Amino acid sequence: MADNEILQMHDLKPAPGANKDRIRVGRGEGSKGKTAGRGAKGQTKRNHVRPGFEGGQLPLYMRLPKLRGFKNPFRVEYQVVNLARLVELFPNGGEVSVEDLAAKGVVRANQPVKVLGDGETTVAFTLKGVKVSASAKAKIEAAGGSVEE
């Protein structure tokens, strides 16, 4: 190719020694013959067995028990707040909603909350948009509070 010619796509070729033929193993003694990268004698040299095959013994995945039962997709998981925690957070009582509890960092926002009756209260709470256990409801109403679900 002369110096004044423009280089064309069809003139390009790889550098010498860049393209080597792959070694074709197991094609006779002269060209990487004998074991051909499969190691010494035995079953895996002659013909490979699938992963997990235990030579006819009952395989591990069949020996172990199956998963049982079922998960209810409609189950509602409530975030729990005890009455004692409510008294800690709101010592003066008053109106308490899920948003108020989320603002204090007790529960996650936009998820259902249930108040349980562990603890005592003397202040009146007005609970809104919250589920309440029977014991908690009795204690809140005894202290002069109310529950609006």
PyRosetta script that sets phi, psi and omega in degrees:
from pyrosetta import init, pose_from_sequence

init()
pose = pose_from_sequence("MADNEILQMHDLKPAPGANKDRIRVGRGEGSKGKTAGRGAKGQTKRNHVRPGFEGGQLPLYMRLPKLRGFKNPFRVEYQVVNLARLVELFPNGGEVSVEDLAAKGVVRANQPVKVLGDGETTVAFTLKGVKVSASAKAKIEAAGGSVEE")
pose.set_psi(1, 128.2)
pose.set_omega(1, -177.3)
pose.set_phi(2, -78.0)
pose.set_psi(2, 163.2)
pose.set_omega(2, -176.9)
pose.set_phi(3, -67.6)
pose.set_psi(3, -28.9)
pose.set_omega(3, -176.3)
pose.set_phi(4, -86.8)
pose.set_psi(4, -4.9)
pose.set_omega(4, -179.9)
pose.set_phi(5, -80.1)
pose.set_psi(5, 149.9)
pose.set_omega(5, 177.0)
pose.set_phi(6, -85.8)
pose.set_psi(6, 139.8)
pose.set_omega(6, 179.4)
pose.set_phi(7, -70.3)
pose.set_psi(7, 128.0)
pose.set_omega(7, -178.7)
pose.set_phi(8, -108.8)
pose.set_psi(8, 159.6)
pose.set_omega(8, -180.0)
pose.set_phi(9, -58.4)
pose.set_psi(9, -39.4)
pose.set_omega(9, -176.1)
pose.set_phi(10, -75.7)
pose.set_psi(10, -8.0)
pose.set_omega(10, 176.1)
pose.set_phi(11, -84.3)
pose.set_psi(11, -17.7)
pose.set_omega(11, -176.5)
pose.set_phi(12, -71.5)
pose.set_psi(12, 139.3)
pose.set_omega(12, 172.8)
pose.set_phi(13, -150.9)
pose.set_psi(13, 153.4)
pose.set_omega(13, -176.5)
pose.set_phi(14, -64.1)
pose.set_psi(14, 156.2)
pose.set_omega(14, 178.6)
pose.set_phi(15, -62.9)
pose.set_psi(15, 150.5)
pose.set_omega(15, -179.6)
pose.set_phi(16, -60.7)
pose.set_psi(16, 131.1)
pose.set_omega(16, 179.7)
pose.set_phi(17, 87.5)
pose.set_psi(17, -3.3)
pose.set_omega(17, -178.8)
pose.set_phi(18, -77.5)
pose.set_psi(18, -36.7)
pose.set_omega(18, 179.6)
pose.set_phi(19, -100.4)
pose.set_psi(19, 110.3)
pose.set_omega(19, 178.2)
pose.set_phi(20, -114.0)
pose.set_psi(20, 145.2)
pose.set_omega(20, 175.7)
pose.set_phi(21, -70.0)
pose.set_psi(21, 143.8)
pose.set_omega(21, 177.5)
pose.set_phi(22, -73.6)
pose.set_psi(22, 154.4)
pose.set_omega(22, -178.9)
pose.set_phi(23, -80.7)
pose.set_psi(23, 120.0)
pose.set_omega(23, 179.0)
pose.set_phi(24, -90.5)
pose.set_psi(24, 102.3)
pose.set_omega(24, -174.0)
pose.set_phi(25, -82.5)
pose.set_psi(25, 158.9)
pose.set_omega(25, 176.2)
pose.set_phi(26, 69.9)
pose.set_psi(26, 32.2)
pose.set_omega(26, -179.2)
pose.set_phi(27, -119.9)
pose.set_psi(27, 35.9)
pose.set_omega(27, 177.4)
pose.set_phi(28, 112.0)
pose.set_psi(28, 163.9)
pose.set_omega(28, -173.9)
pose.set_phi(29, -63.3)
pose.set_psi(29, -32.6)
pose.set_omega(29, -173.7)
pose.set_phi(30, -72.3)
pose.set_psi(30, -28.4)
pose.set_omega(30, -174.2)
pose.set_phi(31, -122.0)
pose.set_psi(31, 84.2)
pose.set_omega(31, -178.5)
pose.set_phi(32, 50.0)
pose.set_psi(32, 53.1)
pose.set_omega(32, -177.4)
pose.set_phi(33, -83.1)
pose.set_psi(33, -146.2)
pose.set_omega(33, -179.8)
pose.set_phi(34, 56.7)
pose.set_psi(34, -112.3)
pose.set_omega(34, -170.4)
pose.set_phi(35, -81.9)
pose.set_psi(35, -18.9)
pose.set_omega(35, 176.3)
pose.set_phi(36, 56.8)
pose.set_psi(36, 40.0)
pose.set_omega(36, 175.2)
pose.set_phi(37, 78.5)
pose.set_psi(37, 8.0)
pose.set_omega(37, -177.7)
pose.set_phi(38, -101.2)
pose.set_psi(38, 7.4)
pose.set_omega(38, 178.5)
pose.set_phi(39, 79.6)
pose.set_psi(39, -156.7)
pose.set_omega(39, -174.9)
pose.set_phi(40, -85.2)
pose.set_psi(40, -165.6)
pose.set_omega(40, -174.6)
pose.set_phi(41, -65.9)
pose.set_psi(41, 162.1)
pose.set_omega(41, 174.2)
pose.set_phi(42, 134.9)
pose.set_psi(42, 180.0)
pose.set_omega(42, -173.4)
pose.set_phi(43, -61.1)
pose.set_psi(43, -42.8)
pose.set_omega(43, -176.1)
pose.set_phi(44, -72.4)
pose.set_psi(44, -21.4)
pose.set_omega(44, 176.2)
pose.set_phi(45, -73.4)
pose.set_psi(45, -40.8)
pose.set_omega(45, -174.7)
pose.set_phi(46, -76.2)
pose.set_psi(46, -47.7)
pose.set_omega(46, -177.4)
pose.set_phi(47, -157.6)
pose.set_psi(47, 124.4)
pose.set_omega(47, -174.5)
pose.set_phi(48, -70.4)
pose.set_psi(48, 142.7)
pose.set_omega(48, 176.4)
pose.set_phi(49, -101.7)
pose.set_psi(49, 152.2)
pose.set_omega(49, -175.9)
pose.set_phi(50, -67.3)
pose.set_psi(50, 153.6)
pose.set_omega(50, 178.0)
pose.set_phi(51, -61.7)
pose.set_psi(51, 139.3)
pose.set_omega(51, 179.8)
pose.set_phi(52, 91.2)
pose.set_psi(52, -7.8)
pose.set_omega(52, 179.0)
pose.set_phi(53, -75.5)
pose.set_psi(53, 129.4)
pose.set_omega(53, -175.4)
pose.set_phi(54, -114.1)
pose.set_psi(54, 32.3)
pose.set_omega(54, 175.6)
pose.set_phi(55, 69.7)
pose.set_psi(55, 31.3)
pose.set_omega(55, 178.2)
pose.set_phi(56, 96.0)
pose.set_psi(56, -17.7)
pose.set_omega(56, 173.7)
pose.set_phi(57, -66.7)
pose.set_psi(57, 150.8)
pose.set_omega(57, 179.3)
pose.set_phi(58, -61.8)
pose.set_psi(58, 120.5)
pose.set_omega(58, -172.2)
pose.set_phi(59, -68.2)
pose.set_psi(59, 159.5)
pose.set_omega(59, -176.1)
pose.set_phi(60, -58.3)
pose.set_psi(60, -41.8)
pose.set_omega(60, -176.4)
pose.set_phi(61, -67.4)
pose.set_psi(61, -17.9)
pose.set_omega(61, 175.9)
pose.set_phi(62, -95.0)
pose.set_psi(62, -21.9)
pose.set_omega(62, 179.9)
pose.set_phi(63, -76.3)
pose.set_psi(63, -31.5)
pose.set_omega(63, -176.3)
pose.set_phi(64, -76.4)
pose.set_psi(64, 149.6)
pose.set_omega(64, -179.2)
pose.set_phi(65, -69.8)
pose.set_psi(65, 152.6)
pose.set_omega(65, 178.5)
pose.set_phi(66, -77.1)
pose.set_psi(66, 159.6)
pose.set_omega(66, 174.1)
pose.set_phi(67, -71.1)
pose.set_psi(67, 136.9)
pose.set_omega(67, -177.9)
pose.set_phi(68, -121.5)
pose.set_psi(68, 167.5)
pose.set_omega(68, 176.7)
pose.set_phi(69, 83.7)
pose.set_psi(69, -173.7)
pose.set_omega(69, 179.1)
pose.set_phi(70, -149.1)
pose.set_psi(70, 154.2)
pose.set_omega(70, 179.3)
pose.set_phi(71, -100.6)
pose.set_psi(71, 124.9)
pose.set_omega(71, -179.9)
pose.set_phi(72, -75.4)
pose.set_psi(72, 115.3)
pose.set_omega(72, -177.7)
pose.set_phi(73, -71.4)
pose.set_psi(73, -14.2)
pose.set_omega(73, -176.3)
pose.set_phi(74, -101.2)
pose.set_psi(74, 8.3)
pose.set_omega(74, -178.7)
pose.set_phi(75, -67.1)
pose.set_psi(75, 135.8)
pose.set_omega(75, 178.6)
pose.set_phi(76, -101.7)
pose.set_psi(76, 119.9)
pose.set_omega(76, -179.9)
pose.set_phi(77, -95.4)
pose.set_psi(77, 110.9)
pose.set_omega(77, -179.1)
pose.set_phi(78, -88.5)
pose.set_psi(78, 145.5)
pose.set_omega(78, 170.5)
pose.set_phi(79, -87.3)
pose.set_psi(79, 130.9)
pose.set_omega(79, -170.4)
pose.set_phi(80, -98.9)
pose.set_psi(80, 133.3)
pose.set_omega(80, 172.3)
pose.set_phi(81, -130.6)
pose.set_psi(81, 128.3)
pose.set_omega(81, 180.0)
pose.set_phi(82, -86.9)
pose.set_psi(82, 158.4)
pose.set_omega(82, -178.6)
pose.set_phi(83, -61.2)
pose.set_psi(83, -37.9)
pose.set_omega(83, 179.4)
pose.set_phi(84, -61.1)
pose.set_psi(84, -37.9)
pose.set_omega(84, 179.0)
pose.set_phi(85, -68.4)
pose.set_psi(85, -37.2)
pose.set_omega(85, 177.2)
pose.set_phi(86, -61.4)
pose.set_psi(86, -42.3)
pose.set_omega(86, -179.7)
pose.set_phi(87, -65.1)
pose.set_psi(87, -38.2)
pose.set_omega(87, 176.6)
pose.set_phi(88, -61.2)
pose.set_psi(88, -47.5)
pose.set_omega(88, -173.4)
pose.set_phi(89, -75.7)
pose.set_psi(89, -38.1)
pose.set_omega(89, -178.0)
pose.set_phi(90, -123.1)
pose.set_psi(90, 77.7)
pose.set_omega(90, -175.4)
pose.set_phi(91, -65.6)
pose.set_psi(91, -22.1)
pose.set_omega(91, -179.5)
pose.set_phi(92, -94.2)
pose.set_psi(92, 0.1)
pose.set_omega(92, -178.9)
pose.set_phi(93, 75.8)
pose.set_psi(93, -142.4)
pose.set_omega(93, 179.0)
pose.set_phi(94, 94.4)
pose.set_psi(94, -164.9)
pose.set_omega(94, -176.3)
pose.set_phi(95, -82.4)
pose.set_psi(95, 130.8)
pose.set_omega(95, -179.4)
pose.set_phi(96, -128.2)
pose.set_psi(96, 125.9)
pose.set_omega(96, 177.1)
pose.set_phi(97, -124.5)
pose.set_psi(97, 176.0)
pose.set_omega(97, 179.0)
pose.set_phi(98, -61.1)
pose.set_psi(98, -38.1)
pose.set_omega(98, -179.3)
pose.set_phi(99, -63.0)
pose.set_psi(99, -40.2)
pose.set_omega(99, 178.9)
pose.set_phi(100, -63.8)
pose.set_psi(100, -42.4)
pose.set_omega(100, 179.5)
pose.set_phi(101, -66.5)
pose.set_psi(101, -39.1)
pose.set_omega(101, 178.8)
pose.set_phi(102, -66.3)
pose.set_psi(102, -37.3)
pose.set_omega(102, 179.1)
pose.set_phi(103, -64.0)
pose.set_psi(103, -33.3)
pose.set_omega(103, 178.5)
pose.set_phi(104, -81.2)
pose.set_psi(104, -8.0)
pose.set_omega(104, 177.9)
pose.set_phi(105, 82.0)
pose.set_psi(105, 18.9)
pose.set_omega(105, -179.7)
pose.set_phi(106, -83.6)
pose.set_psi(106, -38.4)
pose.set_omega(106, -179.0)
pose.set_phi(107, -130.6)
pose.set_psi(107, 167.9)
pose.set_omega(107, 174.3)
pose.set_phi(108, -85.3)
pose.set_psi(108, 145.1)
pose.set_omega(108, -179.5)
pose.set_phi(109, -70.4)
pose.set_psi(109, 155.8)
pose.set_omega(109, 175.6)
pose.set_phi(110, 61.3)
pose.set_psi(110, 29.4)
pose.set_omega(110, 174.6)
pose.set_phi(111, -133.2)
pose.set_psi(111, 147.2)
pose.set_omega(111, -175.4)
pose.set_phi(112, -65.3)
pose.set_psi(112, 144.2)
pose.set_omega(112, -176.3)
pose.set_phi(113, -125.1)
pose.set_psi(113, 143.8)
pose.set_omega(113, 175.5)
pose.set_phi(114, -129.8)
pose.set_psi(114, 132.8)
pose.set_omega(114, 178.0)
pose.set_phi(115, -97.4)
pose.set_psi(115, 127.3)
pose.set_omega(115, 179.5)
pose.set_phi(116, -106.6)
pose.set_psi(116, 161.4)
pose.set_omega(116, -169.3)
pose.set_phi(117, -90.7)
pose.set_psi(117, 26.5)
pose.set_omega(117, 178.4)
pose.set_phi(118, -80.9)
pose.set_psi(118, 113.7)
pose.set_omega(118, -178.0)
pose.set_phi(119, 117.1)
pose.set_psi(119, 172.8)
pose.set_omega(119, -179.5)
pose.set_phi(120, -121.6)
pose.set_psi(120, 155.8)
pose.set_omega(120, 176.8)
pose.set_phi(121, -139.3)
pose.set_psi(121, 143.1)
pose.set_omega(121, 173.7)
pose.set_phi(122, -116.1)
pose.set_psi(122, -13.4)
pose.set_omega(122, 179.3)
pose.set_phi(123, -93.4)
pose.set_psi(123, 152.8)
pose.set_omega(123, -175.9)
pose.set_phi(124, -89.6)
pose.set_psi(124, 125.9)
pose.set_omega(124, 176.2)
pose.set_phi(125, -108.9)
pose.set_psi(125, 143.3)
pose.set_omega(125, 168.4)
pose.set_phi(126, -114.3)
pose.set_psi(126, 103.4)
pose.set_omega(126, -177.4)
pose.set_phi(127, -89.9)
pose.set_psi(127, 130.7)
pose.set_omega(127, -179.8)
pose.set_phi(128, -125.0)
pose.set_psi(128, 133.8)
pose.set_omega(128, 175.5)
pose.set_phi(129, 67.1)
pose.set_psi(129, 27.5)
pose.set_omega(129, -176.8)
pose.set_phi(130, -130.1)
pose.set_psi(130, 139.2)
pose.set_omega(130, 173.7)
pose.set_phi(131, -79.9)
pose.set_psi(131, 148.6)
pose.set_omega(131, -176.2)
pose.set_phi(132, -136.2)
pose.set_psi(132, 138.0)
pose.set_omega(132, 176.8)
pose.set_phi(133, -74.2)
pose.set_psi(133, 162.9)
pose.set_omega(133, -176.9)
pose.set_phi(134, -61.8)
pose.set_psi(134, -42.2)
pose.set_omega(134, -178.4)
pose.set_phi(135, -67.3)
pose.set_psi(135, -39.2)
pose.set_omega(135, 178.9)
pose.set_phi(136, -66.5)
pose.set_psi(136, -40.3)
pose.set_omega(136, 180.0)
pose.set_phi(137, -62.2)
pose.set_psi(137, -42.1)
pose.set_omega(137, -179.8)
pose.set_phi(138, -63.7)
pose.set_psi(138, -43.1)
pose.set_omega(138, -179.6)
pose.set_phi(139, -66.7)
pose.set_psi(139, -41.5)
pose.set_omega(139, -179.2)
pose.set_phi(140, -65.9)
pose.set_psi(140, -43.5)
pose.set_omega(140, -179.6)
pose.set_phi(141, -70.5)
pose.set_psi(141, -30.0)
pose.set_omega(141, 176.2)
pose.set_phi(142, -67.9)
pose.set_psi(142, -30.0)
pose.set_omega(142, 179.2)
pose.set_phi(143, -86.4)
pose.set_psi(143, 1.9)
pose.set_omega(143, 177.4)
pose.set_phi(144, 94.6)
pose.set_psi(144, 12.1)
pose.set_omega(144, 179.3)
pose.set_phi(145, -94.5)
pose.set_psi(145, -175.9)
pose.set_omega(145, 177.8)
pose.set_phi(146, -146.9)
pose.set_psi(146, 163.9)
pose.set_omega(146, -178.8)
pose.set_phi(147, -126.7)
pose.set_psi(147, 125.5)
pose.set_omega(147, 175.1)
pose.set_phi(148, -119.7)
pose.set_psi(148, 106.8)
pose.set_omega(148, -178.9)
pose.set_phi(149, -87.7)
pose.dump_pdb("model.pdb")
